[in-house]
Amino acid sequence: MLNVGVLIGGRSVEHEVAVITAMQMIENLDKSKYKVYPIYISNTGKWLVGPGLDKFETYKKRDFSNCREVFLMPTYGSKTLYVLEDKEVSGGLFGKRESYKSLKKYCDLDVAILGLHGTNAEDGTIQGLLDTIGLPYTGGDVLASSIGMDKVLMKDVYKQNNIPTVNYYWFYRDRWKTNKDQVIEEVEKLSYPLMVKPSNLGSSIGISKAIDRDSLIQSIEVAINYDNKIIIEEAIENLREINCAVLGRNDDLITSVLEEPIGWKDVQNFQDKYSKDSKTTRRIPADVTEDVKKQIEDLAKEAFKVINCAGTARIDFLLEDNEKVYVNEINTLPGSTSYHLWEKVGISFKELMDRLIEIALKNQEEKDKNLVTFESDIYLKTSYGTKGGSSLK
């Protein structure tokens, strides 16, 4: 039986959405195969373990009083979680007792499931931490995650690989603060209407549409609250959004059924996506021609592969006039793992979790094949450390 740590929440504005995703993952893990350890990462960045973290009610009540803080050692191969314990030592017959904290083993992990979204979670940071200790994890690696999270880098990579994207312009927050007029001049080389977005964020947070200069300025002022890097894209007027998920690693990839979110206008905001009162529905499968379907499936695989993604990701497409296809973005840790798209092609949520774990273990197996040492006599060829020299011979 594998010990599976499910990371929940995270230090991100998408914290609550991530909790819901993680709860669904835990519910659908095969308990006959896996010993599940929920690990909650709070908004402040504390890692907590304890009773009730596998129950959604705990998060609704925000009651973590019975939880304990947990730690990982930054040593490769050390996959043990430790908790802090309060201890006391006697000061002798007349001495004062002194208290201190010590680490106690909580559990060993075989694999980590990332029930996380957004910054500090989906952007390569958590992946780098887990790579440091050699703990397998679900989803793409540091490179795939960081590129997939940064809309500017993502579009630059796709552009170099002939994957179609809409025209865009980007800048840093400091430049907006110091040279607003020049930024506006550069932005207006694009054609209105424009979509203004934080470059590193998901769930449609901070995104708005600009139809003229006044609304452009207003939209930018909103977006810079969420990220240091802003991307502005030409909006497609006669637009349909089509989504497709990809599952696998390297060249061994399959695509899901296509879906079309309907019932929203201009921007599918946070409430549209996640509120129980949302008027947004999804047409599954999406009503597109066979030619468009084939284009989207092929582009989805290519968009997944060129950034070195793994596990499952959802690629969002823009369809103009029912025939011209653009890649909008890739979600390397999609909400609810996009299980609804896989169930439509015969892969249950439980089987999807099995496959994600298998891919995570395979990825780590491949990483462990890479040499990390190189024997040489470079120490003998350098004068560093000797009197009067520090150069290579």
C-alpha positions in Angstrom: 0.0 0.0 0.0 1.4 3.4 -1.0 1.5 6.3 1.5 -0.1 9.2 -0.4 0.1 12.8 0.8 -2.6 15.1 -0.6 -1.5 18.7 -0.5 -4.5 20.9 0.1 -5.1 24.7 -0.2 -1.9 26.7 -0.6 -0.8 30.3 -0.2 -2.8 31.6 -3.2 -6.0 33.6 -4.0 -7.2 30.3 -5.5 -7.0 28.6 -2.0 -10.7 27.8 -1.6 -11.0 26.3 -5.1 -7.9 24.2 -4.4 -9.5 22.8 -1.2 -12.6 21.7 -3.2 -10.3 20.0 -5.8 -8.4 18.2 -3.1 -11.5 17.0 -1.3 -12.7 15.4 -4.5 -9.3 13.8 -5.0 -9.3 12.3 -1.5 -12.9 11.0 -1.9 -11.9 9.2 -5.1 -8.6 7.7 -4.1 -8.8 3.9 -3.8 -8.4 3.3 0.0 -7.5 -0.4 -0.7 -4.4 0.8 -2.5 -3.4 4.0 -0.7 -3.0 5.2 2.8 -4.1 8.8 2.5 -2.5 11.6 4.5 -4.2 15.0 4.0 -1.7 17.9 4.4 -3.3 21.3 4.6 -1.2 24.4 3.5 -2.8 27.4 5.0 -3.1 30.9 3.5 -0.1 31.9 5.6 2.0 29.0 4.3 1.9 26.6 7.3 1.7 22.9 6.6 -0.8 21.2 9.0 -1.9 17.6 9.7 -4.6 16.4 12.0 -8.1 15.0 12.3 -10.8 16.2 10.0 -8.6 17.4 7.1 -10.3 14.9 4.8 -13.7 16.5 5.5 -14.9 19.6 3.7 -16.8 20.7 6.8 -13.5 21.4 8.6 -12.6 24.0 5.9 -16.1 25.5 5.9 -15.8 26.0 9.7 -12.1 27.0 9.4 -11.4 25.1 12.6 -7.9 23.8 12.6 -7.4 23.9 16.3 -6.6 20.2 16.6 -4.0 20.3 13.8 -0.3 20.2 14.2 2.4 21.9 12.1 4.4 19.5 9.9 7.8 19.7 8.2 9.9 18.1 5.5 13.7 17.7 5.8 15.5 19.4 2.8 17.5 16.2 2.2 17.3 14.1 -1.0 15.6 10.8 -0.2 14.1 12.0 3.0 10.4 11.6 2.5 9.4 11.8 6.1 6.9 14.2 7.5 7.8 15.5 11.0 5.6 17.2 13.6 6.7 19.5 16.4 6.3 18.2 19.9 6.5 20.2 23.2 8.9 18.7 25.7 10.2 19.6 29.0 13.5 18.8 30.8 14.0 19.0 34.6 16.4 21.5 36.0 17.3 19.2 38.9 16.0 19.2 42.4 15.8 23.0 42.7 16.2 24.0 39.1 13.6 25.5 36.8 12.0 23.1 34.3 12.7 24.2 30.7 10.5 23.5 27.7 11.6 23.0 24.2 10.3 21.7 20.9 11.5 18.6 19.1 10.6 16.9 15.8 8.8 13.6 15.8 8.1 11.4 12.8 4.6 11.6 11.6 4.7 9.4 8.4 6.7 8.4 5.4 5.4 9.4 2.0 5.7 7.6 -1.3 4.0 10.2 -3.5 2.4 13.6 -3.2 -0.9 14.5 -4.9 -1.1 18.3 -5.6 -4.6 19.5 -4.8 -3.4 23.0 -5.4 -4.0 25.9 -7.8 -2.4 29.2 -8.5 0.7 31.0 -7.3 3.0 29.1 -4.9 1.4 25.9 -6.1 0.9 25.7 -9.8 3.9 27.8 -10.8 6.8 25.4 -10.1 7.5 26.5 -6.5 6.1 23.4 -4.8 7.4 21.2 -7.6 10.9 22.5 -6.9 10.6 21.8 -3.2 9.5 18.2 -3.9 12.2 17.7 -6.5 14.8 18.7 -3.9 13.9 15.8 -1.7 13.0 13.4 -4.5 9.4 12.9 -3.6 7.2 12.0 -6.7 4.3 14.3 -7.3 1.4 14.6 -9.7 1.4 17.1 -12.6 4.1 18.7 -14.6 7.6 19.5 -13.4 9.1 22.8 -12.5 9.6 23.9 -16.1 6.1 22.9 -17.3 4.5 24.5 -14.2 6.3 27.8 -14.4 5.8 28.2 -18.2 2.2 27.1 -18.0 1.5 29.5 -15.2 3.1 32.6 -16.8 0.8 33.5 -19.7 3.6 35.6 -21.4 6.2 32.8 -21.3 3.6 30.3 -22.3 2.6 32.3 -25.4 6.2 32.9 -26.3 6.9 29.2 -26.3 3.8 28.4 -28.2 4.6 31.1 -30.8 8.0 29.6 -31.4 6.4 26.2 -31.9 3.9 27.4 -34.4 1.0 27.0 -32.0 -1.6 29.7 -32.8 -2.3 32.4 -30.1 -3.9 35.8 -30.3 -1.8 38.9 -30.5 -0.5 40.2 -27.2 1.6 42.8 -25.3 3.0 42.6 -21.8 4.8 44.9 -19.2 5.8 45.0 -15.6 3.9 46.8 -12.9 6.9 49.2 -12.2 6.8 50.4 -15.9 3.1 51.2 -15.6 3.8 53.2 -12.5 6.6 55.2 -14.0 5.7 55.5 -17.7 2.0 55.0 -18.1 1.7 57.0 -21.3 4.3 54.9 -23.1 2.7 51.7 -22.0 -0.7 52.9 -23.3 0.9 53.9 -26.6 2.4 50.5 -27.0 -0.8 48.7 -26.0 -2.9 50.6 -28.4 -0.9 49.2 -31.3 -3.2 46.3 -30.7 -6.9 46.6 -31.7 -9.7 47.1 -29.2 -11.4 45.4 -27.6 -8.6 44.0 -25.3 -8.4 41.5 -22.5 -6.3 42.6 -19.6 -4.9 39.8 -17.3 -2.4 39.2 -14.5 0.2 37.0 -16.2 0.5 34.5 -13.3 -3.0 33.8 -12.1 -6.0 31.6 -12.8 -9.7 31.2 -12.1 -10.3 34.4 -14.1 -9.3 36.5 -11.1 -8.2 40.1 -12.0 -9.2 39.7 -15.7 -11.4 42.3 -17.4 -12.2 43.6 -20.9 -11.3 47.0 -22.2 -13.2 48.6 -25.0 -11.5 52.0 -24.9 -8.6 53.9 -23.2 -10.6 54.7 -20.1 -11.6 51.1 -19.5 -8.1 50.0 -20.4 -6.6 52.1 -17.6 -9.2 50.9 -15.2 -8.6 47.3 -16.1 -4.8 47.6 -15.7 -5.3 49.2 -12.3 -7.2 46.1 -11.2 -4.8 43.6 -12.7 -1.6 45.1 -11.2 -3.1 44.3 -7.7 -2.7 40.6 -8.5 0.6 40.3 -10.3 3.8 42.2 -11.2 3.5 41.2 -14.8 0.5 42.1 -17.0 -0.5 40.7 -20.3 -2.9 42.4 -22.7 -4.4 40.4 -25.6 -6.6 41.2 -28.5 -10.1 40.0 -27.8 -12.0 37.9 -30.3 -15.5 39.2 -30.9 -17.3 36.2 -32.4 -15.9 33.9 -29.8 -16.6 30.4 -28.5 -14.4 28.8 -25.8 -13.6 25.1 -26.2 -11.7 23.1 -23.6 -9.8 19.8 -24.0 -7.9 17.8 -21.4 -4.8 15.8 -22.0 -3.5 12.8 -20.0 -0.1 11.2 -20.0 3.6 12.0 -20.3 6.1 12.5 -23.2 4.6 11.1 -26.4 2.1 8.8 -24.7 -0.8 11.2 -24.7 -4.6 10.9 -25.0 -7.2 13.6 -25.2 -10.6 13.9 -23.5 -14.0 14.8 -24.8 -14.3 18.5 -25.8 -16.5 20.9 -23.8 -17.9 24.4 -24.4 -18.8 26.6 -21.4 -21.9 28.6 -22.3 -24.0 31.2 -20.6 -21.3 33.7 -20.0 -20.3 36.9 -21.8 -16.8 38.5 -22.3 -15.2 37.0 -19.2 -16.1 33.9 -17.4 -15.4 35.2 -13.9 -14.8 33.5 -10.6 -18.5 33.4 -9.7 -19.4 32.0 -13.2 -17.0 29.1 -12.6 -17.6 28.2 -9.0 -20.7 29.6 -7.5 -23.7 27.3 -7.0 -25.8 30.2 -8.4 -23.8 30.3 -11.6 -25.8 30.4 -14.8 -22.9 28.9 -16.7 -23.4 25.5 -18.2 -21.3 23.2 -20.2 -22.0 21.6 -23.5 -20.4 18.2 -23.6 -19.4 17.2 -26.2 -18.9 20.6 -27.8 -20.7 21.1 -31.0 -17.9 21.5 -33.5 -17.0 20.1 -36.9 -14.8 17.0 -37.2 -12.1 19.2 -38.7 -12.1 21.6 -35.8 -12.3 18.7 -33.3 -9.1 17.2 -34.9 -7.3 20.5 -34.8 -8.1 21.0 -31.2 -7.1 17.5 -30.2 -3.8 17.8 -32.1 -3.0 21.3 -30.7 -3.9 20.2 -27.2 -1.3 17.4 -27.3 1.3 19.7 -28.8 0.6 22.5 -26.2 1.0 19.9 -23.5 4.1 18.3 -24.9 6.2 21.3 -25.8 6.3 22.6 -22.2 7.1 19.2 -20.8 3.8 18.7 -19.0 2.7 15.4 -17.4 -0.3 14.0 -15.6 -3.4 15.7 -16.8 -3.9 19.3 -17.9 -6.7 21.2 -19.5 -6.0 23.4 -22.5 -8.5 26.2 -23.2 -9.1 27.2 -26.8 -10.7 30.2 -28.5 -12.7 29.4 -31.6 -13.3 32.3 -33.9 -16.2 32.2 -36.4 -16.5 28.5 -35.7 -13.4 27.6 -37.6 -10.2 29.5 -36.6 -8.6 27.9 -33.5 -6.3 29.7 -31.0 -4.7 28.2 -27.8 -5.7 30.5 -25.0 -3.9 28.9 -22.0 -2.9 25.6 -20.4 -4.0 24.7 -16.8 -1.4 22.3 -15.6 -3.3 21.5 -12.4 -6.9 21.9 -13.6 -9.8 22.4 -11.2 -11.3 19.1 -10.0 -8.6 17.4 -12.2 -11.1 17.9 -15.1 -12.5 14.5 -14.1 -15.8 15.3 -15.8 -14.1 15.4 -19.2 -12.4 12.0 -18.6 -15.6 10.3 -17.4 -17.2 11.0 -20.8 -14.5 8.8 -22.4 -14.8 6.0 -19.9 -12.1 7.0 -17.4 -13.6 7.2 -13.9 -12.3 9.7 -11.3 -10.9 6.7 -9.3 -9.0 5.4 -12.4 -7.9 8.9 -13.2 -6.3 9.2 -9.8 -4.6 5.8 -10.3 -3.1 7.0 -13.6 -1.9 10.3 -12.1 0.0 8.4 -9.4 1.4 6.0 -11.9 2.7 8.8 -14.0 4.1 10.6 -11.0 6.1 7.5 -10.0 7.3 7.0 -13.6 8.5 10.6 -13.8 10.5 10.2 -10.6 11.9 6.9 -11.9 13.1 8.7 -15.0 14.6 11.6 -13.0 16.5 9.1 -10.8 18.2 7.7 -13.9 19.9 11.0 -14.5 23.5 11.3 -13.4 24.1 14.0 -10.8 27.8 13.4 -10.3 30.7 13.8 -12.7 34.2 12.5 -11.7 37.0 14.8 -12.7 40.4 16.0 -11.5 39.3 19.7 -11.5 40.4 20.1 -7.9 43.9 19.2 -8.9 43.9 21.6 -11.8 42.9 24.7 -9.9 45.2 26.9 -7.8 42.3 28.1 -5.7 43.1 27.8 -2.0 46.8 28.2 -2.6 48.8 31.3 -1.9 48.7 33.8 -4.7 46.4 32.0 -7.1 42.8 31.1 -7.9 42.8 30.2 -11.6 42.5 26.9 -13.4 45.7 25.5 -14.8 
